[in-house]
């Protein structure tokens, strides 16, 4: 019954992503046009607005649906840097962990039965240093978060480890986009948010966990991760 409910939830999310007119609503122009209306609602219902925003972000992340970039900007525009980052960061990491669990319960056994050898190789790599690789990937916003969530669900990394690594690794990008949202009127297109210099800095920053992985390799080479819940 539990597995069937998960399948129905995922199918509903896929159908929603296919048939909903995302291009019409999830645009920078639409956000700017509705900004004052949303700001008025946030002023009238501050706690409810924060809760609805958090649940919407979490739900889209868990179901791997589009729109997260616009929601990051919305968080900054409506709630400011501190509260916006808090809402985005925790909704992002919790939603990502739910996406990992959905992938793990629905896809891992099926994929392992068909492609056991490649998945075993990946699992071994994750067991030996997956935390460092995941942290590096999370620090660079060019990697689609939804793809990372689903792929990591096929590995033995515990959900609690995935959560805290994602919480730390996705924080810099959340700060960047939420901060940009506080300056919504100045943004002309989404590509203006992450400049080449900033992206280069993030890439260098993402190399730190991999360097640490190499330095600590003799100490953790034989470590294994516990079985996932």
Secondary structure, 3 states (H helix, E strand, C coil): CHHHHHHHHHHHHHHHHHHCCHHHHCCHHHHHHCHHHHHHHHHHCHHHHHHHHHHHHHHHHHCCCCCHHHHHHHHHHHHHHHHHHHHHHHHHHHHHHHHHHHHHHHCHHHHHHHCHHHHHHHHHHHHHHHHHHHHHHHHCCCCCHHHHHHHHCCCCCCHHHHHHHHHHHCHHHHHHHHHHHCCHHHCCCHHHCCCHHHHHHHHHHHHHHHHHHHHHHHHHCCCCCCCCC
